[in-house]
Amino acid sequence: MVAIIFYFDSLHLSKSAYLLPRILILIVILLSVAMMIEQVLSHRKIHSSVSVKTDNPVLPDTDFSNDEEFRTEFYQVGVFIILAAGYILTIEWMGYFIVTPLYIISSYLYLKATEYYKIILIAVGFCVFVYLLFVIFLHLPVPMGILS
């Protein structure tokens, strides 16, 4: 839903500036749909294995409100929405090449996804890739913020 809001917000951008945000929004939407499908399938698999073990013919309970794992994931989604909102609110002011690595690093640290040096390599590598592809090769404007 948030990505769709950002898509409609990108409609006011000039033709030369909307390509990168729309590509990123499309990626976020596709990954979000894939994550939702994965969660539903995982939840069904867990509950179907429980009902098979107990020989209970009743359908598994699909009430997520008492599920501790669901509450934890809901909290994580909330944190990521706040991180994304902070990213979007500061990108024009501070610039893409300052805010993006900070966003990537903070996201990876929050997830405890990998070692610190890998997080920094990913953040810097992604920004270098975006700079080379979009600024140098495609000559597309990127918000520079305080670096301009």
C-alpha positions as CSV (number, residue, x, y, z in Angstrom):
1,M,0.0,0.0,0.0
2,V,2.8,2.4,0.9
3,A,4.6,1.7,-2.4
4,I,1.3,2.4,-4.3
5,I,1.1,5.8,-2.5
6,F,4.7,6.5,-3.5
7,Y,3.9,5.6,-7.1
8,F,1.1,8.1,-7.2
9,D,3.4,10.7,-5.6
10,S,5.9,10.0,-8.4
11,L,3.4,11.1,-11.0
12,H,4.3,14.8,-10.4
13,L,8.0,14.2,-11.2
14,S,9.4,15.2,-14.6
15,K,9.8,12.6,-17.3
16,S,13.6,12.4,-16.8
17,A,13.3,12.1,-13.0
18,Y,10.5,9.5,-12.5
19,L,12.3,6.4,-13.9
20,L,14.4,5.4,-10.9
21,P,11.6,5.9,-8.3
22,R,9.2,3.9,-10.4
23,I,11.6,1.1,-10.9
24,L,12.3,0.9,-7.2
25,I,8.5,1.1,-6.5
26,L,7.9,-1.8,-8.9
27,I,10.6,-3.9,-7.2
28,V,9.1,-3.1,-3.7
29,I,5.6,-4.1,-4.9
30,L,6.8,-7.3,-6.4
31,L,8.8,-8.3,-3.4
32,S,6.0,-7.3,-1.0
33,V,3.5,-9.6,-2.9
34,A,6.1,-12.4,-2.8
35,M,6.5,-12.0,0.9
36,M,2.8,-12.0,1.5
37,I,2.4,-15.2,-0.5
38,E,5.3,-16.8,1.3
39,Q,3.8,-15.9,4.7
40,V,0.4,-17.3,3.8
41,L,1.9,-20.5,2.5
42,S,4.1,-20.8,5.5
43,H,1.2,-20.2,7.9
44,R,-1.0,-22.8,6.1
45,K,1.9,-25.3,6.2
46,I,2.4,-24.9,9.9
47,H,-1.3,-25.2,10.7
48,S,-1.9,-28.1,8.4
49,S,0.9,-30.0,9.9
50,V,-0.5,-29.4,13.4
51,S,-4.0,-30.5,12.3
52,V,-2.6,-33.6,10.7
53,K,-0.7,-34.6,13.8
54,T,-3.8,-34.1,16.0
55,D,-6.1,-35.8,13.5
56,N,-8.4,-32.7,13.9
57,P,-10.7,-32.4,10.9
58,V,-11.5,-28.8,11.7
59,L,-9.8,-26.2,9.7
60,P,-6.8,-24.5,11.4
61,D,-7.4,-21.3,13.2
62,T,-6.5,-18.3,11.0
63,D,-6.9,-15.7,13.7
64,F,-3.5,-13.9,13.7
65,S,-4.3,-11.7,16.7
66,N,-3.0,-14.2,19.3
67,D,0.0,-15.3,17.2
68,E,3.2,-13.9,18.8
69,E,5.2,-14.4,15.6
70,F,2.6,-12.3,13.7
71,R,2.8,-9.5,16.3
72,T,6.6,-9.5,16.0
73,E,6.4,-9.3,12.2
74,F,3.7,-6.6,12.4
75,Y,6.1,-4.6,14.6
76,Q,8.9,-5.1,12.1
77,V,6.7,-3.8,9.3
78,G,5.9,-0.8,11.3
79,V,9.6,-0.1,11.9
80,F,10.3,-0.4,8.2
81,I,7.5,2.0,7.3
82,I,9.0,4.5,9.7
83,L,12.4,4.0,8.2
84,A,11.0,4.3,4.7
85,A,9.1,7.5,5.6
86,G,12.3,9.0,7.1
87,Y,14.2,8.0,4.0
88,I,11.7,9.7,1.7
89,L,11.4,12.8,3.9
90,T,15.1,13.4,4.0
91,I,16.2,12.4,0.5
92,E,15.6,15.8,-1.0
93,W,17.2,17.7,1.8
94,M,20.3,15.5,2.5
95,G,20.6,13.9,-0.9
96,Y,20.4,10.4,-2.3
97,F,24.0,9.5,-1.8
98,I,23.9,10.3,1.9
99,V,20.4,9.0,2.8
100,T,20.5,5.8,0.8
101,P,23.5,4.2,2.5
102,L,22.2,5.3,5.9
103,Y,18.9,3.7,5.1
104,I,20.5,0.5,3.8
105,I,22.8,0.2,6.8
106,S,20.1,0.9,9.4
107,S,17.8,-1.6,7.7
108,Y,20.4,-4.4,7.7
109,L,21.4,-3.6,11.2
110,Y,17.8,-3.8,12.4
111,L,17.4,-7.1,10.7
112,K,20.8,-8.4,11.9
113,A,21.2,-9.8,8.4
114,T,24.9,-10.1,8.1
115,E,28.3,-8.9,9.3
116,Y,29.0,-5.1,9.6
117,Y,31.6,-5.0,6.8
118,K,29.2,-6.7,4.4
119,I,26.5,-4.2,5.3
120,I,28.8,-1.3,4.5
121,L,30.0,-3.0,1.3
122,I,26.4,-3.5,0.1
123,A,25.4,0.1,0.9
124,V,28.5,1.6,-0.8
125,G,28.4,-0.8,-3.7
126,F,24.7,-0.1,-4.4
127,C,25.2,3.7,-4.3
128,V,28.2,3.4,-6.7
129,F,26.1,1.2,-9.0
130,V,23.3,3.7,-9.0
131,Y,25.7,6.6,-9.6
132,L,27.4,4.9,-12.5
133,L,24.2,3.6,-14.1
134,F,21.8,6.5,-13.5
135,V,24.0,9.6,-13.2
136,I,26.9,8.8,-15.5
137,F,25.4,6.3,-18.1
138,L,21.8,7.4,-18.3
139,H,22.3,11.1,-17.3
140,L,19.2,11.0,-15.0
141,P,19.0,13.5,-12.2
142,V,19.3,12.2,-8.7
143,P,18.5,14.3,-5.6
144,M,21.9,15.6,-4.4
145,G,20.7,17.6,-1.4
146,I,23.5,19.2,0.5
147,L,26.1,17.7,-1.9
148,S,24.9,19.9,-4.8
